[in-house]
Amino acid sequence: MKKKIFSLVATVLLLVFMVSCSLPPDRPVTRTALMKTRLYHRYIIDESPEELLYALNTRGEVIIEGKRNIPGKEFPVYVKLLATSEGIHINEYDR
């Protein structure tokens, strides 16, 4: 009996996590909103703004490789962009 309940709870949790993956934002992200984050000023990124907008508007999040924009130094980082109802959130992780 306990084994059935445990497997049922595990299955429900797995389904909840699978459904709660990346979702597109309620309001589409605009190029103006992306440029207000000053993303291209703080980081050196190879992807174009149009590629980032497409990813944000279809999946709601994107992780890209970039470098901190510090003259004379090179710090490779991963930049995670999240499209939320409050705007675009930026997180940075070391590579």
Order of alpha helices (4+ residues) and beta strands (2+ residues): alpha-alpha-alpha-beta-alpha-beta-beta-beta
